[in-house]
Amino acid sequence: MTRVFLSQASFDDLLRLEEFLAESEDPMAGGLLDFIFDALHVLTHQPGIGRPVEGGLRELIISRRRSGYLARYEFDQVRDLVLVARIRHQRESGYSEGEI
């Protein structure tokens, strides 16, 4: 089974997203981390499921109601390892600095 790790930047992204939802009083804010972690679990069995993006990376689309999130990651086949580099909301214009 493929191992999945989060980079510090992706962990920071999750905290930022959760804080944004909490500040906007979104009722789903409390379950965001569990929701994202459940979605990332698919990468343990299907690491190639994400769409290819530039630089040899992939992007997992995580649907949530009418929108969702994007998780950009790198799959190392030799080590059987996924490194989640960044996570953002689909409506954000792009990834912030620190992107791999």
A tleap script that builds the chain and sets N, CA, C and O, in Angstrom:
source leaprc.protein.ff14SB
mol = sequence {
  NMET THR ARG VAL PHE LEU SER GLN ALA SER
  PHE ASP ASP LEU LEU ARG LEU GLU GLU PHE
  LEU ALA GLU SER GLU ASP PRO MET ALA GLY
  GLY LEU LEU ASP PHE ILE PHE ASP ALA LEU
  HIE VAL LEU THR HIE GLN PRO GLY ILE GLY
  ARG PRO VAL GLU GLY GLY LEU ARG GLU LEU
  ILE ILE SER ARG ARG ARG SER GLY TYR LEU
  ALA ARG TYR GLU PHE ASP GLN VAL ARG ASP
  LEU VAL LEU VAL ALA ARG ILE ARG HIE GLN
  ARG GLU SER GLY TYR SER GLU GLY GLU CILE
}
set mol.1.N position { 0.843 -1.171 0.000 }
set mol.1.CA position { 0.000 0.000 0.000 }
set mol.1.C position { 0.894 1.241 0.000 }
set mol.1.O position { 1.861 1.326 0.757 }
set mol.2.N position { 0.562 2.171 -0.837 }
set mol.2.CA position { 1.296 3.431 -0.955 }
set mol.2.C position { 1.128 4.260 0.318 }
set mol.2.O position { 0.028 4.367 0.861 }
set mol.3.N position { 2.217 4.835 0.777 }
set mol.3.CA position { 2.171 5.723 1.946 }
set mol.3.C position { 1.933 7.154 1.472 }
set mol.3.O position { 2.443 7.561 0.428 }
set mol.4.N position { 1.162 7.910 2.239 }
set mol.4.CA position { 0.833 9.290 1.904 }
set mol.4.C position { 1.328 10.196 3.019 }
set mol.4.O position { 1.008 9.990 4.190 }
set mol.5.N position { 2.116 11.207 2.645 }
set mol.5.CA position { 2.638 12.182 3.594 }
set mol.5.C position { 2.222 13.582 3.155 }
set mol.5.O position { 2.087 13.859 1.964 }
set mol.6.N position { 2.023 14.445 4.122 }
set mol.6.CA position { 1.725 15.847 3.837 }
set mol.6.C position { 2.976 16.675 4.072 }
set mol.6.O position { 3.663 16.508 5.079 }
set mol.7.N position { 3.265 17.567 3.138 }
set mol.7.CA position { 4.359 18.517 3.339 }
set mol.7.C position { 3.914 19.530 4.386 }
set mol.7.O position { 2.726 19.639 4.692 }
set mol.8.N position { 4.865 20.261 4.925 }
set mol.8.CA position { 4.521 21.312 5.888 }
set mol.8.C position { 3.615 22.346 5.228 }
set mol.8.O position { 2.689 22.856 5.858 }
set mol.9.N position { 3.881 22.656 3.956 }
set mol.9.CA position { 3.064 23.641 3.238 }
set mol.9.C position { 1.617 23.163 3.100 }
set mol.9.O position { 0.690 23.959 3.254 }
set mol.10.N position { 1.413 21.877 2.813 }
set mol.10.CA position { 0.042 21.381 2.672 }
set mol.10.C position { -0.669 21.348 4.027 }
set mol.10.O position { -1.871 21.604 4.107 }
set mol.11.N position { 0.071 21.035 5.084 }
set mol.11.CA position { -0.510 21.077 6.420 }
set mol.11.C position { -0.932 22.507 6.767 }
set mol.11.O position { -2.015 22.729 7.308 }
set mol.12.N position { -0.069 23.467 6.450 }
set mol.12.CA position { -0.401 24.878 6.668 }
set mol.12.C position { -1.623 25.294 5.846 }
set mol.12.O position { -2.456 26.073 6.309 }
set mol.13.N position { -1.721 24.762 4.614 }
set mol.13.CA position { -2.889 25.044 3.774 }
set mol.13.C position { -4.169 24.563 4.451 }
set mol.13.O position { -5.176 25.271 4.459 }
set mol.14.N position { -4.128 23.365 5.016 }
set mol.14.CA position { -5.311 22.828 5.689 }
set mol.14.C position { -5.740 23.704 6.860 }
set mol.14.O position { -6.927 23.972 7.046 }
set mol.15.N position { -4.770 24.143 7.638 }
set mol.15.CA position { -5.091 25.014 8.768 }
set mol.15.C position { -5.694 26.335 8.292 }
set mol.15.O position { -6.640 26.847 8.890 }
set mol.16.N position { -5.134 26.881 7.207 }
set mol.16.CA position { -5.647 28.130 6.642 }
set mol.16.C position { -7.078 27.958 6.147 }
set mol.16.O position { -7.928 28.813 6.394 }
set mol.17.N position { -7.344 26.864 5.455 }
set mol.17.CA position { -8.679 26.607 4.928 }
set mol.17.C position { -9.691 26.404 6.060 }
set mol.17.O position { -10.809 26.916 6.008 }
set mol.18.N position { -9.286 25.659 7.069 }
set mol.18.CA position { -10.171 25.424 8.201 }
set mol.18.C position { -10.481 26.734 8.938 }
set mol.18.O position { -11.618 26.975 9.343 }
set mol.19.N position { -9.460 27.566 9.104 }
set mol.19.CA position { -9.653 28.862 9.765 }
set mol.19.C position { -10.602 29.754 8.962 }
set mol.19.O position { -11.461 30.428 9.530 }
set mol.20.N position { -10.441 29.752 7.645 }
set mol.20.CA position { -11.324 30.551 6.788 }
set mol.20.C position { -12.781 30.125 6.958 }
set mol.20.O position { -13.667 30.969 7.097 }
set mol.21.N position { -13.028 28.808 6.946 }
set mol.21.CA position { -14.397 28.321 7.104 }
set mol.21.C position { -14.951 28.664 8.482 }
set mol.21.O position { -16.119 29.029 8.614 }
set mol.22.N position { -14.121 28.549 9.492 }
set mol.22.CA position { -14.573 28.868 10.847 }
set mol.22.C position { -14.931 30.342 10.966 }
set mol.22.O position { -15.938 30.688 11.583 }
set mol.23.N position { -14.114 31.210 10.381 }
set mol.23.CA position { -14.378 32.647 10.434 }
set mol.23.C position { -15.640 33.017 9.673 }
set mol.23.O position { -16.336 33.965 10.039 }
set mol.24.N position { -15.936 32.276 8.619 }
set mol.24.CA position { -17.144 32.557 7.840 }
set mol.24.C position { -18.359 31.811 8.405 }
set mol.24.O position { -19.445 31.828 7.826 }
set mol.25.N position { -18.145 31.162 9.542 }
set mol.25.CA position { -19.199 30.432 10.247 }
set mol.25.C position { -19.843 29.357 9.380 }
set mol.25.O position { -21.047 29.117 9.467 }
set mol.26.N position { -19.041 28.718 8.554 }
set mol.26.CA position { -19.504 27.604 7.739 }
set mol.26.C position { -19.732 26.408 8.664 }
set mol.26.O position { -18.827 26.034 9.409 }
set mol.27.N position { -20.905 25.809 8.633 }
set mol.27.CA position { -21.187 24.686 9.530 }
set mol.27.C position { -20.317 23.451 9.254 }
set mol.27.O position { -20.239 22.558 10.098 }
set mol.28.N position { -19.671 23.388 8.102 }
set mol.28.CA position { -18.839 22.237 7.768 }
set mol.28.C position { -17.383 22.431 8.168 }
set mol.28.O position { -16.554 21.562 7.900 }
set mol.29.N position { -17.060 23.538 8.794 }
set mol.29.CA position { -15.678 23.844 9.156 }
set mol.29.C position { -15.081 22.774 10.066 }
set mol.29.O position { -13.931 22.378 9.881 }
set mol.30.N position { -15.838 22.314 11.027 }
set mol.30.CA position { -15.326 21.340 11.984 }
set mol.30.C position { -14.950 20.006 11.375 }
set mol.30.O position { -14.090 19.306 11.909 }
set mol.31.N position { -15.565 19.647 10.284 }
set mol.31.CA position { -15.291 18.356 9.657 }
set mol.31.C position { -14.351 18.423 8.475 }
set mol.31.O position { -14.142 17.419 7.794 }
set mol.32.N position { -13.778 19.590 8.216 }
set mol.32.CA position { -12.949 19.748 7.015 }
set mol.32.C position { -11.744 18.810 7.010 }
set mol.32.O position { -11.487 18.145 6.007 }
set mol.33.N position { -11.014 18.749 8.104 }
set mol.33.CA position { -9.806 17.921 8.129 }
set mol.33.C position { -10.134 16.451 7.891 }
set mol.33.O position { -9.454 15.786 7.110 }
set mol.34.N position { -11.162 15.942 8.553 }
set mol.34.CA position { -11.555 14.547 8.330 }
set mol.34.C position { -11.975 14.321 6.883 }
set mol.34.O position { -11.640 13.300 6.283 }
set mol.35.N position { -12.708 15.276 6.329 }
set mol.35.CA position { -13.156 15.175 4.946 }
set mol.35.C position { -11.968 15.092 3.980 }
set mol.35.O position { -11.950 14.243 3.089 }
set mol.36.N position { -10.979 15.973 4.158 }
set mol.36.CA position { -9.807 15.990 3.278 }
set mol.36.C position { -8.979 14.720 3.469 }
set mol.36.O position { -8.546 14.111 2.491 }
set mol.37.N position { -8.757 14.318 4.717 }
set mol.37.CA position { -7.963 13.110 4.968 }
set mol.37.C position { -8.635 11.875 4.388 }
set mol.37.O position { -7.959 10.997 3.852 }
set mol.38.N position { -9.951 11.798 4.488 }
set mol.38.CA position { -10.676 10.677 3.881 }
set mol.38.C position { -10.473 10.657 2.369 }
set mol.38.O position { -10.274 9.598 1.775 }
set mol.39.N position { -10.526 11.831 1.757 }
set mol.39.CA position { -10.341 11.923 0.305 }
set mol.39.C position { -8.922 11.541 -0.096 }
set mol.39.O position { -8.725 10.863 -1.104 }
set mol.40.N position { -7.933 11.971 0.684 }
set mol.40.CA position { -6.530 11.647 0.368 }
set mol.40.C position { -6.241 10.163 0.528 }
set mol.40.O position { -5.292 9.650 -0.065 }
set mol.41.N position { -7.044 9.470 1.320 }
set mol.41.CA position { -6.830 8.041 1.547 }
set mol.41.C position { -6.878 7.245 0.240 }
set mol.41.O position { -6.228 6.206 0.127 }
set mol.42.N position { -7.635 7.721 -0.739 }
set mol.42.CA position { -7.715 7.012 -2.023 }
set mol.42.C position { -6.327 6.867 -2.657 }
set mol.42.O position { -6.081 5.930 -3.416 }
set mol.43.N position { -5.424 7.802 -2.340 }
set mol.43.CA position { -4.078 7.755 -2.918 }
set mol.43.C position { -3.274 6.567 -2.411 }
set mol.43.O position { -2.284 6.186 -3.036 }
set mol.44.N position { -3.679 5.973 -1.291 }
set mol.44.CA position { -2.966 4.787 -0.789 }
set mol.44.C position { -3.186 3.591 -1.698 }
set mol.44.O position { -2.353 2.686 -1.742 }
set mol.45.N position { -4.289 3.576 -2.418 }
set mol.45.CA position { -4.621 2.460 -3.309 }
set mol.45.C position { -4.534 2.825 -4.784 }
set mol.45.O position { -4.322 1.955 -5.628 }
set mol.46.N position { -4.698 4.104 -5.098 }
set mol.46.CA position { -4.683 4.562 -6.484 }
set mol.46.C position { -3.890 5.859 -6.602 }
set mol.46.O position { -4.480 6.913 -6.842 }
set mol.47.N position { -2.580 5.809 -6.441 }
set mol.47.CA position { -1.786 7.044 -6.449 }
set mol.47.C position { -1.770 7.775 -7.793 }
set mol.47.O position { -1.419 8.954 -7.846 }
set mol.48.N position { -2.137 7.106 -8.859 }
set mol.48.CA position { -2.146 7.744 -10.168 }
set mol.48.C position { -3.488 8.333 -10.545 }
set mol.48.O position { -3.677 8.744 -11.690 }
set mol.49.N position { -4.426 8.385 -9.610 }
set mol.49.CA position { -5.794 8.818 -9.921 }
set mol.49.C position { -5.895 10.306 -10.249 }
set mol.49.O position { -6.784 10.711 -10.998 }
set mol.50.N position { -5.003 11.120 -9.705 }
set mol.50.CA position { -5.059 12.560 -9.946 }
set mol.50.C position { -4.703 12.918 -11.377 }
set mol.50.O position { -3.978 12.189 -12.054 }
set mol.51.N position { -5.219 14.045 -11.822 }
set mol.51.CA position { -4.918 14.493 -13.186 }
set mol.51.C position { -3.478 15.010 -13.243 }
set mol.51.O position { -3.006 15.641 -12.297 }
set mol.52.N position { -2.790 14.745 -14.340 }
set mol.52.CA position { -1.417 15.248 -14.482 }
set mol.52.C position { -1.400 16.765 -14.630 }
set mol.52.O position { -2.239 17.339 -15.324 }
set mol.53.N position { -0.444 17.404 -13.974 }
set mol.53.CA position { -0.223 18.843 -14.094 }
set mol.53.C position { 1.259 19.062 -14.361 }
set mol.53.O position { 2.029 18.105 -14.442 }
set mol.54.N position { 1.658 20.318 -14.497 }
set mol.54.CA position { 3.033 20.628 -14.859 }
set mol.54.C position { 4.044 20.088 -13.847 }
set mol.54.O position { 3.728 19.876 -12.677 }
set mol.55.N position { 5.247 19.877 -14.325 }
set mol.55.CA position { 6.349 19.454 -13.459 }
set mol.55.C position { 6.274 18.010 -13.008 }
set mol.55.O position { 6.933 17.641 -12.036 }
set mol.56.N position { 5.498 17.188 -13.679 }
set mol.56.CA position { 5.382 15.791 -13.296 }
set mol.56.C position { 4.515 15.551 -12.067 }
set mol.56.O position { 4.477 14.440 -11.539 }
set mol.57.N position { 3.820 16.584 -11.613 }
set mol.57.CA position { 2.947 16.452 -10.446 }
set mol.57.C position { 1.556 16.008 -10.888 }
set mol.57.O position { 1.241 15.975 -12.078 }
set mol.58.N position { 0.745 15.672 -9.911 }
set mol.58.CA position { -0.644 15.300 -10.156 }
set mol.58.C position { -1.525 16.122 -9.228 }
set mol.58.O position { -1.053 16.684 -8.240 }
set mol.59.N position { -2.817 16.186 -9.559 }
set mol.59.CA position { -3.743 16.969 -8.760 }
set mol.59.C position { -5.021 16.162 -8.544 }
set mol.59.O position { -5.700 15.773 -9.494 }
set mol.60.N position { -5.327 15.922 -7.281 }
set mol.60.CA position { -6.531 15.195 -6.914 }
set mol.60.C position { -7.669 16.193 -6.717 }
set mol.60.O position { -7.529 17.165 -5.975 }
set mol.61.N position { -8.782 15.950 -7.376 }
set mol.61.CA position { -9.965 16.786 -7.221 }
set mol.61.C position { -10.805 16.189 -6.101 }
set mol.61.O position { -11.188 15.020 -6.152 }
set mol.62.N position { -11.084 17.001 -5.096 }
set mol.62.CA position { -11.838 16.555 -3.926 }
set mol.62.C position { -13.148 17.341 -3.915 }
set mol.62.O position { -13.179 18.493 -3.482 }
set mol.63.N position { -14.214 16.727 -4.383 }
set mol.63.CA position { -15.499 17.413 -4.517 }
set mol.63.C position { -16.193 17.541 -3.173 }
set mol.63.O position { -16.184 16.628 -2.348 }
set mol.64.N position { -16.796 18.711 -2.983 }
set mol.64.CA position { -17.574 18.974 -1.767 }
set mol.64.C position { -18.714 19.906 -2.138 }
set mol.64.O position { -18.505 21.079 -2.448 }
set mol.65.N position { -19.903 19.373 -2.103 }
set mol.65.CA position { -21.091 20.113 -2.519 }
set mol.65.C position { -20.883 20.687 -3.918 }
set mol.65.O position { -20.572 19.938 -4.844 }
set mol.66.N position { -21.044 21.985 -4.092 }
set mol.66.CA position { -20.929 22.598 -5.420 }
set mol.66.C position { -19.499 22.939 -5.800 }
set mol.66.O position { -19.245 23.307 -6.947 }
set mol.67.N position { -18.584 22.829 -4.895 }
set mol.67.CA position { -17.186 23.154 -5.214 }
set mol.67.C position { -16.303 22.050 -4.653 }
set mol.67.O position { -16.648 20.872 -4.752 }
set mol.68.N position { -15.187 22.410 -4.075 }
set mol.68.CA position { -14.310 21.401 -3.511 }
set mol.68.C position { -12.900 21.914 -3.356 }
set mol.68.O position { -12.660 23.118 -3.265 }
set mol.69.N position { -11.975 20.979 -3.328 }
set mol.69.CA position { -10.574 21.283 -3.067 }
set mol.69.C position { -9.699 20.563 -4.075 }
set mol.69.O position { -10.122 19.602 -4.718 }
set mol.70.N position { -8.478 21.042 -4.201 }
set mol.70.CA position { -7.482 20.428 -5.064 }
set mol.70.C position { -6.259 20.118 -4.216 }
set mol.70.O position { -5.776 20.962 -3.461 }
set mol.71.N position { -5.775 18.905 -4.353 }
set mol.71.CA position { -4.553 18.499 -3.646 }
set mol.71.C position { -3.489 18.178 -4.690 }
set mol.71.O position { -3.626 17.221 -5.452 }
set mol.72.N position { -2.440 18.973 -4.722 }
set mol.72.CA position { -1.342 18.764 -5.661 }
set mol.72.C position { -0.315 17.868 -4.980 }
set mol.72.O position { 0.084 18.115 -3.842 }
set mol.73.N position { 0.107 16.826 -5.687 }
set mol.73.CA position { 0.999 15.856 -5.074 }
set mol.73.C position { 1.988 15.260 -6.066 }
set mol.73.O position { 1.842 15.369 -7.284 }
set mol.74.N position { 2.989 14.634 -5.493 }
set mol.74.CA position { 4.026 13.947 -6.269 }
set mol.74.C position { 3.997 12.479 -5.866 }
set mol.74.O position { 3.932 12.155 -4.680 }
set mol.75.N position { 4.046 11.592 -6.860 }
set mol.75.CA position { 4.073 10.154 -6.584 }
set mol.75.C position { 5.448 9.606 -6.941 }
set mol.75.O position { 5.872 9.684 -8.093 }
set mol.76.N position { 6.130 9.063 -5.969 }
set mol.76.CA position { 7.434 8.429 -6.157 }
set mol.76.C position { 7.191 6.924 -6.255 }
set mol.76.O position { 6.980 6.252 -5.245 }
set mol.77.N position { 7.223 6.404 -7.486 }
set mol.77.CA position { 6.935 4.993 -7.705 }
set mol.77.C position { 7.983 4.087 -7.073 }
set mol.77.O position { 7.653 3.010 -6.578 }
set mol.78.N position { 9.226 4.508 -7.085 }
set mol.78.CA position { 10.300 3.686 -6.534 }
set mol.78.C position { 10.093 3.458 -5.038 }
set mol.78.O position { 10.261 2.344 -4.543 }
set mol.79.N position { 9.732 4.507 -4.333 }
set mol.79.CA position { 9.524 4.412 -2.876 }
set mol.79.C position { 8.083 4.084 -2.509 }
set mol.79.O position { 7.770 3.866 -1.339 }
set mol.80.N position { 7.199 4.049 -3.520 }
set mol.80.CA position { 5.778 3.825 -3.294 }
set mol.80.C position { 5.259 4.824 -2.258 }
set mol.80.O position { 4.701 4.458 -1.223 }
set mol.81.N position { 5.470 6.098 -2.583 }
set mol.81.CA position { 5.209 7.185 -1.651 }
set mol.81.C position { 4.546 8.358 -2.366 }
set mol.81.O position { 4.968 8.745 -3.455 }
set mol.82.N position { 3.513 8.920 -1.753 }
set mol.82.CA position { 2.869 10.139 -2.233 }
set mol.82.C position { 3.214 11.260 -1.263 }
set mol.82.O position { 3.063 11.117 -0.050 }
set mol.83.N position { 3.680 12.376 -1.814 }
set mol.83.CA position { 3.918 13.571 -1.009 }
set mol.83.C position { 2.925 14.633 -1.460 }
set mol.83.O position { 3.000 15.123 -2.587 }
set mol.84.N position { 2.001 14.986 -0.581 }
set mol.84.CA position { 1.022 16.027 -0.876 }
set mol.84.C position { 1.729 17.362 -0.655 }
set mol.84.O position { 2.119 17.700 0.462 }
set mol.85.N position { 1.883 18.106 -1.740 }
set mol.85.CA position { 2.651 19.350 -1.700 }
set mol.85.C position { 1.804 20.537 -1.256 }
set mol.85.O position { 2.239 21.328 -0.420 }
set mol.86.N position { 0.599 20.668 -1.808 }
set mol.86.CA position { -0.260 21.826 -1.521 }
set mol.86.C position { -1.718 21.404 -1.594 }
set mol.86.O position { -2.061 20.435 -2.272 }
set mol.87.N position { -2.569 22.135 -0.895 }
set mol.87.CA position { -4.014 21.927 -0.939 }
set mol.87.C position { -4.660 23.303 -1.007 }
set mol.87.O position { -4.282 24.215 -0.272 }
set mol.88.N position { -5.626 23.442 -1.885 }
set mol.88.CA position { -6.323 24.722 -1.993 }
set mol.88.C position { -7.779 24.492 -2.347 }
set mol.88.O position { -8.163 23.416 -2.806 }
set mol.89.N position { -8.587 25.528 -2.124 }
set mol.89.CA position { -9.979 25.494 -2.537 }
set mol.89.C position { -10.028 25.697 -4.043 }
set mol.89.O position { -9.200 26.422 -4.596 }
set mol.90.N position { -10.978 25.072 -4.709 }
set mol.90.CA position { -11.083 25.200 -6.168 }
set mol.90.C position { -11.305 26.630 -6.624 }
set mol.90.O position { -10.929 26.975 -7.744 }
set mol.91.N position { -11.897 27.463 -5.802 }
set mol.91.CA position { -12.181 28.841 -6.202 }
set mol.91.C position { -11.002 29.780 -5.975 }
set mol.91.O position { -11.046 30.938 -6.393 }
set mol.92.N position { -9.954 29.298 -5.321 }
set mol.92.CA position { -8.752 30.122 -5.187 }
set mol.92.C position { -8.077 30.185 -6.547 }
set mol.92.O position { -8.176 29.253 -7.345 }
set mol.93.N position { -7.398 31.282 -6.801 }
set mol.93.CA position { -6.826 31.499 -8.127 }
set mol.93.C position { -5.586 30.645 -8.400 }
set mol.93.O position { -5.224 30.454 -9.561 }
set mol.94.N position { -4.953 30.146 -7.398 }
set mol.94.CA position { -3.768 29.309 -7.591 }
set mol.94.C position { -3.154 28.976 -6.249 }
set mol.94.O position { -3.713 29.283 -5.196 }
set mol.95.N position { -2.021 28.357 -6.304 }
set mol.95.CA position { -1.322 27.998 -5.080 }
set mol.95.C position { -0.452 29.159 -4.642 }
set mol.95.O position { 0.089 29.886 -5.476 }
set mol.96.N position { -0.314 29.336 -3.343 }
set mol.96.CA position { 0.516 30.418 -2.819 }
set mol.96.C position { 1.992 30.034 -2.906 }
set mol.96.O position { 2.332 28.941 -3.357 }
set mol.97.N position { 2.847 30.928 -2.479 }
set mol.97.CA position { 4.280 30.674 -2.542 }
set mol.97.C position { 4.631 29.412 -1.779 }
set mol.97.O position { 3.910 29.000 -0.870 }
set mol.98.N position { 5.755 28.796 -2.160 }
set mol.98.CA position { 6.197 27.587 -1.512 }
set mol.98.C position { 5.776 26.344 -2.267 }
set mol.98.O position { 6.038 25.225 -1.826 }
set mol.99.N position { 5.126 26.532 -3.402 }
set mol.99.CA position { 4.667 25.406 -4.210 }
set mol.99.C position { 5.873 24.651 -4.753 }
set mol.99.O position { 6.893 25.252 -5.092 }
set mol.100.N position { 5.747 23.319 -4.832 }
set mol.100.CA position { 6.837 22.546 -5.438 }
set mol.100.C position { 6.618 22.453 -6.922 }
set mol.100.O position { 7.421 21.843 -7.627 }
savepdb mol mol.pdb
quit
